[in-house]
């Protein structure tokens, strides 16, 4: 796919550059004024918008977090989706420091850090609430950089962009992130979900404490009871707020109108249909066949081993879903969840065909390289974000991109108790791992059967079923000791170096404070 340099990527390059290797205009005297000007309000909006490039769509952070796992496969379909093997390299764990997705994700996460740091300069006179939001967004981007790369570049507000950014690594980076989020939290608002809020900060802190042992030793992490108890405390604060309830339908949380009906959503990226949005439509455009409504690129799919983790009755696996900005669907065909079997026009109800005129009937079986006559139909297609039929043509869709949800909080609490925390009661979800997990899976909007007992493996599987394609699968696989294999259509085992990604060579070339991660 063709790549263009986004504004966020340019900002990231400025953040990490030294004066003679990137741009002669810097010349050792440039300041961040050259990268951003304006008042605090517009600058803060710019920070939020810089989140779109690395997170929204099906590339960058999404690709690193999902294509590398058992949830998602990007098969090469004859000449389609070869892209010099970049998707195969992710799934088969053979990437290197020149990989395009590894490079772009690092640069654009750095763009968020730069934009947030820039607006924190005193000359912009940001209010306490604006500063807190910028600090949270910066910490959020730093957290993802730590999780994926283990090395987090940073500058102080107003520091010259012509100097080399300093770098925090591993536990030191995590300690800074925790301190920043904790300091920002009191000045954050309570709502809306599309802005940095107190509960968004609590969710991020839950992730930090739950994974603290991972960032100390990714291959054999340990979990301190004090950290796990912090996860439970934060979860109880979120649950006891009463601000979040299970949505009327699981897919309401991802639908075009999820701003209003996604009652489980704690932190999202706002997209406004017909006005402004990121590339969240890629989450359906990438998987949709050329002849489907809406049309797509016929690329990625789900793996049958992951699909088979669901019970047949589980509504998360697929259903007929009617929603604002949705299709007429006169045939009442399954249009969300995992699409398998014969596909139909959601506008007319007619059976669809592939480009050769054969029935468009998606099969469970799929290979990472497809060459046969059926290559257009292999693979189950996961439709997590219901397509916005009203605004899709303009590319500015209304589906807000979801980062944190109530069920994630409940499942993290269950896991923390399993790893040594003391059980507590908050809300109506119970105080034991079994009760907490069943409160999610047996809710009428999921309709899965109750588990009789629960283990860490059960929690891991339930997180997969509930949170698929929400960017948490790789992180979960690492924490649960599953990432090094085997993965269907991927490696049977992987070198431990793949527990983190390499620092892109372009970044090493411009900042001597960065060092290449071991093994690369």
Number of C-alpha atoms within 10 A of each C-alpha: 7 4 7 7 10 15 14 26 24 15 25 24 23 29 29 30 25 24 20 13 12 15 13 10 11 20 11 14 11 16 17 22 13 10 16 15 13 11 13 21 15 12 22 23 12 17 25 21 19 27 21 22 24 28 25 22 21 23 23 22 25 23 25 22 23 24 29 27 28 26 24 25 29 26 26 21 22 14 9 14 20 16 12 9 13 18 27 24 16 24 26 22 24 16 22 20 19 13 19 16 22 25 21 22 25 26 28 30 30 30 30 31 30 30 27 27 24 27 31 23 17 11 10 15 14 19 13 13 17 22 22 25 27 28 23 27 26 25 26 23 24 26 24 16 25 22 22 24 21 24 25 27 23 20 19 13 15 16 18 20 26 24 20 22 24 16 18 20 17 18 17 14 22 26 15 15 24 19 13 17 25 16 14 23 22 15 16 23 18 16 15 13 26 20 20 28 25 26 25 29 27 22 24 24 24 26 16 22 22 24 23 23 18 23 21 15 12 18 17 12 17 16 18 16 15 12 21 25 23 19 27 27 20 20 26 18 13 23 21 14 12 9 15 17 14 19 17 14 18 22 26 26 27 22 28 30 20 25 24 11 17 26 21 23 31 28 26 21 24 22 25 18 21 15 12 14 22 26 20 26 25 19 23 25 25 20 24 23 25 18 18 21 17 19 16 18 17 25 22 28 26 23 24 18 14 16 17 11 13 18 13 12 13 18 21 25 23 21 18 14 20 17 16 14 19 18 21 15 18 13 15 14 18 18 24 22 22 19 25 19 16 15 23 25 21 22 15 12 15 12 14 20 20 18 12 10 8 13 17 24 22 22 18 20 13 20 17 19 16 17 13 10 10 17 20 24 25 25 28 26 27 27 22 24 25 26 29 25 17 17 18 18 12 11 18 21 26 30 28 29 30 25 20 20 24 23 22 20 23 23 23 25 31 27 27 27 21 19 18 15 22 16 18 15 14 17 12 11 17 18 17 19 25 20 18 23 27 22 19 24 22 15 14 15 17 18 16 19 13 15 13 8 11 17 12 15 11 15 21 18 16 19 21 21 19 19 18 18 22 17 19 17 26 23 21 19 19 19 23 17 15 17 24 20 18 14 21 20 17 21 15 11 14 17 12 13 16 20 21 17 24 26 23 24 15 14 21 16 14 20 21 15 15 22 14 16 17 11 10 12
